[in-house]
Amino acid sequence: MSPSGKSFDIEKRAVSDSILLVQPPVQDFYLTRKRTVPYGLASIASALEASGFEPQILDGLATDKSKSMPYPPEFSNLNPFYGRSDISLFSLFHDFCHFGYSFEHIGKIVRDQRPFLVGISSLFTPYADQALATARTVKKFFPRTLVVLGGHHPTLFPEQVLVDEAVDFILRGEGEISLPLLCRALTDGSDLKQVPGIGFREKSGPFIHPPVWMKDLSDYPLPQSRLIRQDYYQRKKKAAISVVTSRGCPMPCSYCSVSSRSSHGRFRQRDVKEVLKEIEAQALVRDIGFIDFEDENLTLNKKYFMTLLDGLDKIFPENRPELRAMNGLFPPSLDREMIRAMKESGFQTLNLSLGSTSGEQLKRFNRPDVRNAHDLTLDLAQKSGLSAVSYVIAGAPNQTAASSLEDLLYLAQKRTLAGLSVFYPAPGSLDWDLCRENDLLPQTFSLMRSSALPLDHTTTRLQSITLLRLTRILNYMKSRIDAGKTLPRPRPFNGQTKIKPSLNREKISEKLLAFFLSDGSVFGANREGNLYEHLVDKALTQKFLEGLKQTSVRGIL
C-alpha cells in the first residue's frame, strides 16, 4: 500500500512501463506558437530514458485547432474592453479560445497508449485549471494510470493541487531529478518519501517535500528533441527550435518569478559546449531555420555568448538560421562587438528589456536605469541592420498610468517597436508577495495573466487597456513611416458608422487613425463594415496626443 492508502501495483495498473508526458491545452485570448515548444518535457524525457524508461510526449498544443468559447465567469468584467471584434491593424483581442486538442482527445490517446504514469506540465499558474482538467480527463479515460503534476504551479501551490483527487503526486522543482526517481520507486516498491520534491496525500494530510533543483545542468542528458512535433513548430518550411542555456537569473527584478530574489533555484549556466552539442545534434537531422534562446539573460557573460556565436557560425557556415532571444536582452550587457557578431550569426531583431523610464518605478522593480545603454544599443543595431523591440511594464502595484504614458512617448521617438506588457503578479516573485500583503491579488489563479488586466490599483484597468491600445496605434504609425507613407490628416468622426467592408485592413486602419489623431477617439471596425468606439480613458489618450505633438515619431528601421 502507498502512504496515501492507494495500491500502486504497477503490474495491475498497466500493460507497459511507458510514461506519457503531456503539455495541456491553453484557454486564453491568444497563443504564441513559437513560445510553446515543450522543451522542458523533452529535457525530462531524456532523464527518464537515461534511467531506463520509455517516455513519449503528447503535446496538447501541437495542432492548429482552436475553438471559441464563452468568457469564463471570472472574465466577465473584460467584456467592455474585448467584447467586440476589430479588423483594424491596431486591434487587440476579442475571442476567448480553447487552443489545442480537446481534453477528451487527450483522454482517448491515454486510454489507447495505456501508460503506467502520465506526467502533466503545469508551468503557468493562470493555466493551472487546464492542467487539472487534463488530469481529471486522464483519470476518467484510464483510471489505472498514475497522474503526476509538475512545474512552477505545483512547486508553489502544492496543497492546492493535491486537493484534486485526480492528482496522485506532485513534483516540486526540476523534474529531471525527481521524475526518474519517482518512477523507479513505483516500479521497485521503495519508499516514496525518499523521492526529492515529491508531494502526495496521506490519511493525516498532505506529505510535501521542499523543491529540488539541479546543481550542475551539464550533469543531465541533452533534451530528447525527437519527441517534439517538429512539423508543427516549423516556420517557413524549416524547423524552429528552442534552446535554454541557463536556468534562474542573477538579477533581483521584483516582478520576476525566477529572479535572484524569488523562490526559484539559483542561477546556473550550462557548459557552452553542451549547448552547441545540442544544437548540432538537431542540425544533423533537420533543416533549422529559427532558434529561440529562451533565457532570461543570454548576453550577461560576454565571453560565454561570443563563444556560443562562434560555435553557431561553425555549425551553420551557410544558410544560417534566424536567431532570437524572445525573453529579452539586458541593454547594458551589449556592445558594438557583440551586436556585430549577432548580426553575422543570424540575429535579425533584438528584444530589449527596458522595464520603465521612471526612476521611481525602476526602484520599485529593483531595476537599474538602462536608458543610456538602451539608446546606444538601438544606434548600434541600426548601423548593423538589426531591428528592435523594447519592452516596458505597465499596471504594476503603485505604478501610475502617467509614467507608463511617458514610456510610450519615449519609445515613440526611438527606432524600435514599443512592447508594452501589462503587469501580472507572478507567483514566487517579490511583487506577488507585495500584492498579497496589500490585498491586490485577483480572486482566482486564472486571472493572473496580462490579458485579464489583473490589477486595478494606481493604474486602473481602463487605463491599462488604453495603454495597450495606444501601443498598438503607435506601432501602426511607425509601420506607416517605415513604408514611406505619411500619417493621415486628423479628421473628426463625422457620425457615419458604416464603411465599405470591401476596404482592406490598411485603408480601414488609415481612416481610424485619422479619427484618433483628431481627438483621441479610438474606433474599431467589424467585418461587416460597422464602426464603433472602443472604451478608453479619454484623458490618457488626450495626453498621448499632446505628447506626440511635442516629439517626432520615428519608424522602426
C-alpha positions in Angstrom: 0.0 0.0 0.0 1.1 3.5 -0.7 1.3 6.2 2.1 -1.9 7.6 0.7 -3.7 4.3 1.2 -4.0 3.5 -2.6 -2.5 0.5 -4.3 0.3 1.4 -6.7 0.8 -2.2 -8.0 2.2 -1.4 -11.5 1.5 -4.8 -12.9 -2.2 -4.4 -12.2 -2.4 -0.9 -13.4 -1.0 -1.0 -17.0 0.4 -3.3 -19.6 3.7 -1.5 -20.1 6.2 0.7 -18.3 5.8 3.5 -20.7 5.4 7.1 -19.5 3.4 9.8 -21.2 4.4 13.4 -20.7 1.6 15.9 -21.5 1.6 19.5 -22.4 -2.0 20.6 -21.7 -4.2 22.8 -23.9 -4.5 26.5 -23.1 -7.5 28.8 -22.8 -6.9 32.4 -23.4 -7.4 35.3 -25.9 -4.2 34.4 -27.8 -1.4 32.0 -28.1 2.1 32.4 -29.4 3.1 29.2 -31.1 6.8 29.8 -31.1 6.8 30.1 -27.3 5.1 26.8 -26.6 7.7 24.3 -27.7 7.7 21.6 -24.9 11.4 22.0 -24.3 11.1 21.2 -20.6 9.3 17.9 -21.2 11.9 17.0 -23.8 14.6 17.6 -21.1 12.7 15.4 -18.6 12.2 12.7 -21.2 15.9 12.4 -21.7 16.4 12.0 -17.9 13.8 9.2 -18.0 15.4 7.5 -20.9 18.8 7.6 -19.1 17.0 5.7 -16.2 15.7 3.0 -18.5 12.1 4.2 -19.0 10.2 4.8 -22.3 8.8 8.3 -22.3 6.6 9.8 -25.0 5.4 13.4 -25.3 1.8 14.3 -26.0 1.8 17.9 -27.0 -1.8 19.1 -26.5 -0.9 22.4 -28.2 0.7 20.9 -31.4 -2.4 21.5 -33.5 -3.9 24.4 -35.3 -7.3 23.6 -33.7 -8.8 26.3 -31.6 -12.4 26.8 -30.5 -14.0 30.0 -29.4 -15.8 29.7 -26.1 -17.7 32.0 -23.8 -15.7 34.1 -21.4 -15.3 32.3 -18.1 -17.4 33.9 -15.4 -14.4 35.5 -13.7 -13.5 37.2 -17.0 -17.0 38.8 -17.5 -15.6 42.3 -16.5 -13.4 42.2 -19.6 -16.4 42.3 -22.0 -16.5 46.1 -22.1 -12.8 46.0 -23.2 -12.7 43.0 -25.6 -16.3 42.2 -26.4 -16.4 43.4 -30.0 -14.3 42.2 -32.9 -12.0 44.7 -34.6 -10.3 44.1 -38.0 -8.1 47.1 -37.9 -4.3 46.8 -37.8 -4.2 48.0 -34.2 -6.8 45.7 -32.8 -6.4 43.8 -29.5 -8.3 40.7 -28.5 -11.8 39.5 -29.0 -12.5 35.8 -28.9 -11.6 33.7 -25.8 -10.5 30.3 -27.2 -9.5 26.8 -26.2 -6.2 26.3 -28.0 -5.1 22.8 -28.7 -6.7 19.4 -28.6 -9.8 18.8 -26.6 -9.5 17.2 -23.2 -11.4 14.2 -24.5 -9.0 13.7 -27.4 -6.1 13.6 -24.9 -8.0 11.2 -22.7 -8.6 8.8 -25.6 -4.9 8.9 -26.5 -4.0 8.0 -22.9 -6.6 5.2 -22.9 -5.1 3.8 -26.2 -1.5 4.0 -25.1 -2.2 2.7 -21.5 0.9 4.2 -19.8 1.6 3.4 -16.2 2.2 7.1 -15.5 1.1 10.4 -17.0 3.2 13.4 -16.2 1.4 16.7 -16.8 3.2 20.0 -17.1 1.7 22.9 -15.1 4.1 25.7 -15.7 1.9 28.8 -15.5 -0.5 29.4 -12.7 -3.1 31.2 -14.9 -3.4 27.9 -16.9 -3.5 25.6 -13.9 -7.2 24.9 -14.4 -6.4 23.4 -17.8 -3.7 21.2 -16.3 -6.1 19.9 -13.7 -8.8 19.4 -16.3 -6.3 17.3 -18.2 -5.6 15.2 -15.1 -9.3 14.6 -14.4 -9.9 13.6 -18.1 -6.9 11.2 -18.0 -8.3 9.5 -14.9 -11.7 9.3 -16.5 -10.5 7.6 -19.6 -7.8 5.4 -18.0 -8.3 5.2 -14.2 -5.4 2.7 -13.7 -2.7 5.2 -14.6 -0.9 7.4 -12.1 -1.0 11.1 -12.6 1.8 13.4 -11.7 1.7 17.2 -11.9 5.0 19.1 -12.1 6.1 22.6 -13.0 6.1 26.1 -11.4 2.4 26.0 -10.3 2.6 22.8 -8.1 6.0 23.8 -6.9 4.5 26.9 -5.3 1.0 25.7 -4.5 1.4 22.0 -3.6 -1.5 21.8 -1.1 -4.0 23.4 -3.6 -3.1 21.0 -6.3 -3.2 17.9 -4.1 -6.8 18.7 -3.2 -7.8 17.4 -6.6 -8.3 13.6 -6.4 -7.2 13.2 -10.0 -3.6 14.1 -9.0 -1.7 11.2 -7.4 1.6 13.0 -7.0 3.2 16.4 -7.4 6.9 17.1 -8.0 8.3 20.4 -6.9 11.3 22.0 -8.6 13.0 20.5 -11.6 11.6 17.2 -12.8 14.8 15.9 -14.4 15.8 14.9 -10.8 12.6 13.7 -9.3 10.5 12.1 -12.0 13.0 9.3 -12.8 13.4 8.6 -9.1 9.6 8.5 -8.6 9.2 6.1 -11.5 11.9 3.9 -10.1 10.4 3.9 -6.6 7.0 3.0 -8.1 8.4 0.0 -10.0 10.6 -1.4 -7.3 8.4 -0.6 -4.4 10.9 1.6 -2.5 9.8 4.3 -0.1 8.1 7.2 -2.0 9.1 9.6 0.8 12.7 9.3 -0.3 11.9 11.0 -3.7 13.1 14.6 -3.5 10.5 17.2 -4.3 7.6 14.8 -4.0 4.1 15.6 -2.6 1.1 13.3 -2.1 -1.9 12.7 0.1 -1.7 10.7 3.4 -4.6 9.9 5.7 -3.2 12.5 8.1 -2.9 15.2 5.4 -0.5 16.1 2.6 3.1 14.9 2.6 5.2 17.6 0.8 9.0 17.8 0.3 10.8 21.1 -0.5 11.6 21.8 -4.2 14.7 20.2 -5.6 17.0 22.0 -8.1 19.7 20.6 -10.3 23.2 21.7 -9.2 25.1 21.3 -12.5 23.0 21.4 -15.6 25.7 19.6 -17.6 25.2 16.5 -15.5 22.0 15.8 -17.3 21.5 14.5 -20.9 20.5 16.7 -23.8 16.8 17.2 -24.4 15.2 14.5 -26.4 14.1 16.7 -29.3 13.0 13.7 -31.5 9.9 13.5 -29.2 8.8 17.1 -30.1 6.3 17.6 -33.0 8.8 19.5 -35.1 6.5 19.6 -38.1 4.1 21.7 -36.1 6.6 24.2 -34.9 8.4 24.8 -38.2 8.5 28.3 -39.7 8.7 28.9 -43.5 9.0 25.1 -44.0 12.1 24.9 -41.8 12.5 23.6 -38.2 12.1 26.2 -35.4 13.7 25.1 -32.2 14.0 26.4 -28.6 17.2 26.2 -26.6 17.8 27.0 -22.9 21.4 27.9 -21.9 20.7 28.6 -18.3 18.1 28.4 -15.5 17.3 31.0 -12.9 18.5 34.6 -13.1 21.2 36.5 -11.1 19.2 39.8 -11.3 16.8 40.8 -8.5 13.8 42.2 -10.5 10.7 42.3 -8.3 8.2 41.2 -10.9 10.1 38.0 -12.0 9.4 34.6 -10.6 12.9 33.3 -11.4 15.0 36.2 -10.2 17.7 36.0 -7.6 15.1 37.3 -5.0 12.4 34.8 -6.0 11.7 31.3 -4.6 13.2 29.8 -7.7 16.5 27.9 -7.8 19.8 29.9 -8.1 21.2 31.0 -11.5 23.0 28.1 -13.3 24.5 28.2 -16.8 25.2 25.2 -18.9 28.6 24.5 -20.4 28.6 26.2 -23.8 30.0 23.1 -25.4 26.9 21.2 -24.3 24.6 23.8 -25.7 26.4 23.7 -29.1 26.3 19.9 -29.0 22.6 20.0 -28.5 22.1 22.4 -31.5 24.5 20.4 -33.7 22.7 17.2 -33.0 19.4 18.7 -34.2 21.1 20.3 -37.2 22.2 16.9 -38.4 18.6 15.6 -38.6 16.6 18.7 -39.7 16.9 21.9 -41.6 16.8 24.5 -38.9 15.5 28.0 -39.9 14.9 29.5 -36.5 16.4 29.2 -33.0 14.9 31.0 -30.0 17.1 31.1 -26.9 14.5 31.0 -24.0 16.9 32.5 -21.4 16.4 35.4 -19.0 20.0 36.6 -19.5 21.6 35.2 -22.7 24.2 38.0 -23.0 25.2 38.8 -19.5 28.5 36.8 -19.8 30.2 38.3 -23.0 32.9 35.6 -23.2 30.2 32.8 -23.0 28.0 34.5 -25.5 30.7 35.1 -28.0 31.8 31.5 -27.8 28.3 30.5 -28.4 28.0 32.6 -31.5 31.4 31.4 -32.8 30.2 27.8 -32.4 26.9 28.5 -34.2 28.9 30.0 -37.1 30.8 26.7 -37.4 27.6 24.6 -37.2 25.9 26.8 -39.8 28.6 28.1 -42.2 25.9 28.8 -44.8 22.2 29.3 -44.7 22.3 30.5 -41.1 19.0 30.2 -39.1 17.4 33.3 -37.7 18.4 33.7 -34.0 16.2 35.3 -31.4 16.2 35.8 -27.6 12.5 36.4 -27.0 12.7 36.6 -23.2 14.6 39.9 -23.6 18.2 41.1 -23.6 19.7 43.4 -20.9 20.9 46.5 -22.8 24.0 47.2 -20.6 25.3 43.7 -21.5 25.5 44.5 -25.2 28.3 46.3 -27.0 29.4 47.1 -30.6 31.4 43.8 -31.0 28.6 41.7 -29.7 25.9 43.3 -31.9 28.0 43.0 -35.0 28.6 39.3 -34.2 24.9 38.8 -33.5 24.0 40.2 -37.0 26.6 38.0 -38.7 25.4 34.9 -36.8 21.7 35.3 -37.7 20.0 37.7 -35.3 17.5 40.0 -37.1 15.7 41.5 -34.2 16.8 42.5 -30.7 14.3 42.1 -27.9 15.4 44.7 -25.4 14.3 44.8 -21.7 13.8 48.4 -20.7 11.3 48.0 -17.9 10.5 51.6 -17.4 11.9 55.1 -17.9 10.7 56.3 -14.5 13.4 56.3 -11.8 10.9 55.9 -9.1 9.3 52.9 -10.8 12.7 51.3 -11.5 13.5 51.4 -7.8 10.2 49.5 -7.1 11.2 47.0 -9.8 14.7 46.6 -8.4 16.0 47.5 -11.8 18.7 49.9 -12.9 18.1 52.8 -15.3 19.3 51.4 -18.7 18.1 54.2 -20.9 21.6 55.3 -22.0 22.6 51.7 -22.8 19.2 51.1 -24.5 19.7 54.1 -26.8 23.3 53.2 -27.6 22.1 49.6 -28.4 19.5 51.0 -30.7 22.1 53.1 -32.5 24.4 50.1 -32.9 21.6 47.9 -34.0 20.5 50.3 -36.7 24.1 50.5 -38.0 24.3 46.8 -38.1 20.9 46.4 -39.9 19.1 44.9 -36.9 15.6 45.9 -35.8 14.5 46.1 -32.2 11.5 45.7 -29.8 11.7 47.5 -26.5 9.7 46.2 -23.6 8.2 48.2 -20.7 5.7 47.1 -18.0 2.5 48.9 -17.1 -0.1 48.5 -14.4 2.2 47.3 -11.6 1.5 48.0 -8.0 1.9 51.7 -7.2 2.8 52.4 -10.9 0.9 55.3 -12.5 -0.6 55.4 -15.9 1.2 58.8 -16.4 4.6 57.2 -16.0 3.7 54.4 -18.5 2.5 57.1 -20.9 5.9 58.7 -20.7 7.4 55.3 -21.5 5.4 55.2 -24.7 6.3 58.7 -25.7 9.9 57.9 -25.1 9.7 54.9 -27.4 7.8 56.9 -30.0 10.9 58.8 -30.9 13.2 55.7 -30.9 13.8 53.4 -33.8 12.1 50.4 -32.1 8.8 48.8 -31.7 7.1 49.5 -28.4 6.4 46.4 -26.4 4.1 47.1 -23.5 3.3 44.3 -21.1 0.5 44.7 -18.6 1.8 43.6 -15.2 0.6 40.4 -13.7 1.5 39.0 -10.2 3.9 36.1 -10.9 3.8 33.6 -8.1 7.1 33.3 -6.3 8.2 36.9 -7.1 8.6 39.8 -4.7 5.7 41.6 -6.3 3.5 38.6 -5.7 4.2 39.0 -2.0 3.6 42.7 -2.2 0.2 42.2 -3.9 -0.8 39.5 -1.4 0.2 41.7 1.6 -1.8 44.6 0.2 -4.8 42.5 -0.8 -4.3 43.2 -4.5 -4.3 39.7 -5.9 -7.2 38.7 -8.2 -9.7 36.3 -6.7 -8.7 33.4 -8.9 -5.5 32.0 -10.3 -6.9 32.2 -13.8 -7.0 36.0 -13.7 -3.2 36.3 -13.0 -2.3 37.0 -16.6 -1.7 40.1 -18.6 -4.7 39.7 -20.9 -7.0 39.7 -17.8 -5.8 43.2 -16.7 -5.4 41.7 -13.2 -4.7 44.8 -11.1 -7.0 47.8 -10.6 -4.6 49.8 -8.4 -2.8 53.1 -9.1 -3.3 52.2 -12.8 -6.9 51.3 -13.4 -8.0 48.5 -15.7 -9.4 51.1 -18.1 -6.0 52.9 -18.1 -4.2 49.6 -18.7 -6.4 48.7 -21.7 -6.0 52.3 -23.0 -2.2 52.0 -22.8 -2.3 48.7 -24.7 -4.4 50.3 -27.5 -2.1 53.4 -27.6 0.9 51.0 -28.0 -0.8 49.3 -31.0 -1.7 52.6 -32.6 1.9 53.9 -32.1 3.4 50.8 -33.7 1.0 51.2 -36.6 2.2 54.7 -37.0 5.8 53.5 -37.0 5.0 50.9 -39.7 3.5 53.6 -41.9 6.6 55.7 -41.6 8.8 52.8 -42.5 6.6 52.1 -45.5 7.2 55.6 -46.7 3.6 56.6 -46.0 2.6 59.9 -44.4 0.4 59.9 -41.4 -3.2 60.8 -42.3 -4.5 64.2 -41.6 -6.6 64.4 -38.4 -10.3 64.1 -39.2 -13.1 64.4 -36.7 -15.5 61.5 -36.7 -18.5 62.6 -38.9 -21.0 60.2 -37.3 -21.0 57.8 -40.2 -21.0 54.4 -38.6 -20.7 52.4 -41.8 -17.7 51.9 -44.2 -17.3 49.8 -47.2 -16.5 46.3 -45.9 -14.5 45.7 -49.2 -11.8 48.1 -48.0 -8.6 46.4 -47.0 -7.3 46.5 -43.4 -4.7 49.1 -44.3 -7.4 51.6 -45.7 -9.7 50.9 -42.7 -6.8 51.5 -40.3 -5.8 54.7 -42.0 -9.4 56.1 -41.5 -9.5 55.1 -37.9 -6.0 56.6 -37.3 -7.3 59.9 -38.7 -10.1 59.9 -36.2 -7.7 59.2 -33.4 -5.3 62.0 -34.4 -8.2 64.4 -34.3 -9.4 64.0 -30.8 -8.0 60.8 -29.3 -11.1 58.7 -30.0 -10.2 55.0 -30.6 -12.5 53.4 -33.1 -12.8 49.8 -34.3 -14.5 48.2 -37.3 -16.1 44.8 -37.6 -16.2 42.5 -40.7 -19.5 43.9 -41.8 -18.0 47.4 -42.0 -19.7 48.8 -38.9 -17.7 51.4 -37.0 -17.9 51.7 -33.2 -15.9 53.4 -30.5 -13.7 51.5 -28.1 -13.9 52.2 -24.4 -10.7 54.1 -23.4 -9.6 56.6 -20.8 -10.1 59.9 -22.8 -7.8 61.9 -20.5 -5.0 59.5 -21.2 -5.5 59.5 -25.0 -5.5 63.3 -25.0 -2.2 63.4 -23.0 -0.8 61.0 -25.5 -1.8 63.2 -28.4 -0.4 66.2 -26.7 2.9 64.4 -26.2 3.0 63.3 -29.8 2.8 66.9 -30.9 6.0 67.7 -28.9 8.0 64.8 -30.3 8.9 63.3 -33.7 7.6 59.8 -34.2 10.2 57.6 -35.7 9.9 54.3 -37.6 11.5 51.0 -36.7 14.0 50.6 -39.5 
